[in-house]
Amino acid sequence: MATEQPNDLTQFYQFMGEQIDRGTDKSPEDLLDLWRELHPADIEDDLIVAAQEAIDDMEAGDQGIPAAEFFKEFRERFGIKADRP
């Protein structure tokens, strides 16, 4: 949840420090994966919050953007060529 992020960041920082103090041979990516394995509820909570925010926006009248526009912008952002014109 957004209000818990600073606490989560502090906990993650402490976790990383502990791993370094133990002389880990894991990469930063591996440590992040391990953190996520050890804290799955945190990720699930974030997904639930994001989904609820999207629902609230929709109920407030936000219609978002058309799918075609989203995919066009997505392809442009990541340099993906369109299958068709």
C-alpha positions in Angstrom: 0.0 0.0 0.0 1.2 3.5 -0.7 1.3 4.5 2.9 3.5 1.5 3.8 6.1 2.1 1.0 8.7 4.0 3.2 8.5 1.2 5.7 8.8 -1.4 3.0 11.8 0.4 1.5 13.5 0.5 4.9 12.9 -3.2 5.4 14.2 -4.0 1.9 17.3 -1.9 2.6 17.9 -3.8 5.9 17.4 -7.1 4.0 20.0 -6.1 1.4 22.4 -5.1 4.1 22.0 -8.4 5.9 22.6 -10.3 2.7 25.7 -8.3 2.0 27.0 -8.7 5.6 26.5 -12.5 5.1 28.7 -12.4 2.0 26.0 -13.3 -0.5 27.1 -14.2 -4.0 23.7 -13.4 -5.4 23.1 -10.6 -7.9 20.9 -7.6 -7.0 18.2 -9.2 -9.3 18.5 -12.5 -7.4 18.1 -10.7 -4.1 15.1 -8.8 -5.3 13.5 -12.1 -6.4 14.3 -13.6 -3.0 12.7 -10.5 -1.3 9.6 -11.0 -3.4 9.4 -14.7 -2.6 9.7 -13.9 1.1 7.1 -11.1 0.9 4.4 -12.3 -1.5 1.6 -10.5 0.3 3.2 -7.2 -0.3 3.0 -7.7 -4.0 -0.6 -9.0 -3.8 -1.6 -6.0 -1.7 -0.1 -3.6 -4.3 -2.0 -5.4 -7.1 -5.3 -5.2 -5.2 -4.8 -1.5 -4.5 -4.0 -0.8 -8.1 -7.1 -2.8 -9.3 -9.3 -1.0 -6.8 -8.0 2.4 -8.0 -8.7 1.5 -11.6 -12.3 0.4 -10.6 -12.8 3.7 -8.7 -11.6 5.7 -11.7 -13.9 3.8 -14.0 -16.9 4.3 -11.7 -16.0 8.0 -11.5 -16.4 8.2 -15.3 -12.8 7.7 -16.5 -13.1 5.7 -19.7 -9.3 5.3 -20.2 -7.9 5.2 -23.7 -9.0 3.0 -26.6 -7.0 -0.2 -26.8 -5.7 0.6 -30.2 -4.2 3.8 -28.9 -2.7 2.1 -25.9 -1.0 -0.6 -28.0 0.3 2.0 -30.5 1.9 4.0 -27.7 3.2 0.8 -26.0 4.9 -0.4 -29.3 6.4 3.1 -29.8 7.7 3.2 -26.2 9.4 -0.2 -26.5 10.4 -0.1 -30.2 8.1 -2.9 -31.2 7.1 -3.0 -34.9 3.4 -3.4 -35.6 2.3 -6.6 -37.3 0.1 -4.6 -39.6 -0.2 -1.0 -40.6 
